[in-house]
Amino acid sequence: MMRPSDLFAYVPRFLRSFYFLAGLGFLIWMFVFDANDFVKQYEMYDQWRELEGDKEHYLGEIDKVKKDRAELLSSPELLEKFAREKYIMKRPSEDVFILVPQQEAE
């Protein structure tokens, strides 16, 4: 009959060390049980990359809007055209007719 102490004879000495077992326990805790495990870290990194792409898009849109704003404020004719087209503004003596294209029934 084999004693339990004989089973440890086949396990290398460094695998029985306290530091190895503590390190192994720490790694298992970090990979599986921790609130910020590696799966969560990867998901957050993926979300961060997506948000960085959105940031670049919105910075480009901000530059475009700033350019349009500067152009509109520099010319009263362009400002009037923009107000008429976007906000359907008119002069008091004018009549405005809005033509809406008829949609086809499917």
Secondary structure by P-SEA (a helix, b strand, c coil): cccccccccccccccccaaaaaaaaaaaaaaccccccaaaaaaaaaaaaaaaaaaaaaaaaaaaaaaaaaaaaacaaaaaaaaaaccccccccbbbbbbbcccccc
